[in-house]
Amino acid sequence: MSRVDRDAVAPIDPATLTRLIEGTFVQSAEHHTILTSTNDRGMELARTNSDQACLIYAETQTAGRGRGDHQWHSAPGSLTCSLLVPCPSASATVGSLHVAVAIAKACNAFLKDREISVKWPNDLYFARRKLGGILIESPAASSQWIVGIGLNVNNEARHIDPAATSPISLAEVAETPLNRANLLHELLLQLGLLCHGGSFATLPTLAPDDWSHYCMLSGKQITVDTPHGEISGMCRGIDANGRLLLQEDNANGIAGPLHKLASANGISLT
């Protein structure tokens, strides 16, 4: 293994973590070699933390969580962290969209002629293979969000959850290991562009203007599992409030009603 490769897969140590938050909107950082869940740690800190943005980083998570009852399986070489930030006025859906697009931009900065896309509202994909996801939580009676981020970076797909649907890592997309510290720094810079005055509380309240460029569902036939049952049709993008626009199929070939969905249990491409 070359020195470049060794540097790319080496653990991010506490000193490196302290350096990489310099010049970003993050004021403090915690480093953990192993942690059950960075979001759970964020919940603990939210009880006593001020409104300053704090990065919680773990080399390994043993009980990472995704949306609903899903788990996030952390493997050596992945990137797992959470941001404890002041609660913005934006909805969690709009917040997820902004964070997802920022992550996609950070990833794309390290790829040549390949682009990461976003599956509404919070998953990162490359060519229908999942790279990572976002989980935003807000503790009860708290004025803060915990923004959990999990990305497959230098871990191989065979080391990811066997039950996951077609997982892939950035190293497999780029065909070379990536420096995770540099990627994390770029991710924080991209998020910082959304923070006017250096505060996450200023996150835009409307969906990203450039969402259509990163959306993997627009113009495609999809089936959405909603609390009221499955709906199939054509994805027409999102509205300004971040709701998914789904033009329902009609048996006679005429376009059916346009649904504006604020949430979904699951989405599949058909």
N, C-alpha and C positions, 0 to 999 in steps of 0.2 A: 504493500500500500504506500502510495506517495505521501509526501508531507502534506500536500493540499488535501488529500483524502482524509488523512489523520486529523487535520485541523477541523474539517467539516463535520466529522462524526464525534469529535471529542465533546465531553460534557461541557455545558455552560456553567462556569464556576461563579461564586458570589462576586468576585472582583469584576469579572466581565459583565455580569448583570448590572452592577452599579454604574459601570462606564456606559453601557448602551442606553440607559435611560436619560443620560445627559442630553440636553437640548430638545427633549420631548415634553409632552404635557404631563408625564408621570413624575410625581415628586418623590416617591419612595418605592422600594422593592424588597420583597422577601424571597430568599432562595431556599429551596428544600430539595434534598437529594431524593427523598421518597415521601409521598403524601397520599392519603386516601383520595382526596379530591380538592383541587384548588378552589372550586366554587364553595365547598363546605368550609374551607379555611376563610374564604371571603365572608361567609355568613358570620363566622366568629368575630372577625375584625370589624364588621359593620356595627357591632354592639358598642364598640369603644372608639372606632376610628373617626377622625375629623372628615371634612368634605374634600380632603386632598386625594388625588388619584394615586392608587397604590397598585403595583404589579406583584402578583403572587405567581411564582414560577416553581415548577417541580420537574425534575429530570424523569421521575417515574410516578405515575398515578396508579393506585391499586383498586380504586372504586370510582373511576370517573363516570359522569352521568351525561346523558343526552336528553333530548326532549321526551316528555312523557315518562314511560318506564324503561326507556332505552339506556344501555350502558355505552360508555366510550372506553374502548380498550386501548390502553397506552402500551406501546412497544418501544424497545430501545431505538433511539434515533428520531422519535416523534417530537412534536413541540406541544407542550401542554401548559397552559397558563390561564390566569383570570385577572381581570382588571376590576378593582373596586373603585367606582367613580361616582361623582355627584349625579343624582337622578335628573335627567333632562325632561323637558316638556314633551318630547316625542313619545309616541307609543312604543311598546316593546317590539311590535312588528316593524315599524319604520326604523327603529334602532338596529334591529337585526339586519335589515337590508343595507343600511349604511356601513355597518361593521363588515358584513360579508363582501360588499364591493371593495372596501378598503383592503381586506385580506387578499382578494383576487388581484388587485393592483400590485400589492406587495409581492405576491408570488410571481406574477407576470414579469416583474422587473428582473427576475433571475432566469427566465425562460427565453429561448430563441424561437420565434415563429410558432409558438404554441401559447394558447391562452386558457386560463382557468375561468370557468363560468360558475354561476350561482343558481342553485335550485331553490326556488321560493320556499320558505322565507330565510333559511339560515344554513344551507349546506353548500359546500364547495365541491365542484366536480371537474373532471377532465374526461371528455368523450364518454359520458355516461358512467364513469367510474368515480367513486366517492373518495375525496381527498381529506375532508374534514367537516367540522361543523361548529356552530355557535350555540351557546345556551345562556340566555339572559334571565337572571332571577333578581327579585327585589325582596329583601327581608321585610316581615311585617313591621309596621310603624317605623320604617327607615326612610331616609331621604337619599338612599344610595342604590345603585345597580351593581350587580356582580355580572360581568361579561366574561363567560367562560369560552375559551378557544382551544380546540384540539385539531392538530394538523399532522397528517402523515408526511414526514419530510424525508428522512434517510432510512426509515424502517421499510423492510420488504413486505409485500402483500401477504406472503406466507406466514408472517409473524403477526398479522392483524387478525382480529376476530374471525374465525372460520365461518361464522354464520352471517357475516356482513356481506352485503350485495356488491360484488365486483369492486373491492377496495383497490386503491393505487396510492403510491407515494410520489412526492415531487421529484425525488431522485430518479424514480423510474420514468417520469415524464421528461426530465432534463437529461436523462441517461448519464448522470454524474451526481455524486453526493453534493449537497448544498451546505453552506455554512449557516447553521441555525441561528447563531448570534446575529449575523448580518441580516438574516431574514426577519428576526424578531424586531431588530432596530428599524428596518424599513416598514414593518407593519405598524409600529408605534408612530412613525413619521406620517404615514398615510392617515391614520386615525387623527393625528394632531391637526391635519389640514381641515378637519371637520369642526375643530374646537376653537371657535372665535374667542380671542382673549386668553387662550390656553386652558379653558375649562370645558370638560365634557358636558356640563350642564347646558351648553349652547348648541348641542347637536341639533341639526335641522329637524323641524317637525314634519316636513313633507318628504316623500320618498325621493331617492337619488335621481337627479336629472338624467344621468347616464345609465340607468338601470337596464334599458333595452339592450345595450351593448353586451352586458354580462349575463342576461337571463337565458338559461338553457331551455326554458319551456315555451317562450313566445313563438306563436305560429305552429305549435305542435299539438297533436292529439294526445290528450291526457285523461286519466281517470282519477278523480279526487274522492277520497274517503272523508265524508263530512259527518257531523253528529246526526244528520238526518238521512244518511245513506250515501251511496256512491253516485257521482255525477260524472258523465263522460262528455267530452267536447273539445273544442279548440281553445287553447290558451291565447288570450288577447292582451297579455301583458299585465300591468298593474295600474291602479289609479293613484292619485296624488297621496292618498292615505295609506298606501302600501297594500291594499286589498287585491287579491288575485282575481283577474277578470276571466271568466270561463263561459264561452259561448256553447250552450248545451246542444248536443246533437239532437236532430229531429228525424223520426223514422221516415218521413216523406221527402227528406233531402233539403228541407227548408230550415234555415238556422233557427234554433230554439231560443229560449230566454237567455239573457246575459246575467250570470251570477257574479256578485261581488263578495268574495270570500275573505273573511278576516282571519280564519284559522282552518286547519285541516288535520285530520289524524294521519294522513299519508297521501302521497301523490305518486302515480306511476305513469310512465310514458307508454303509449299504446301504438 
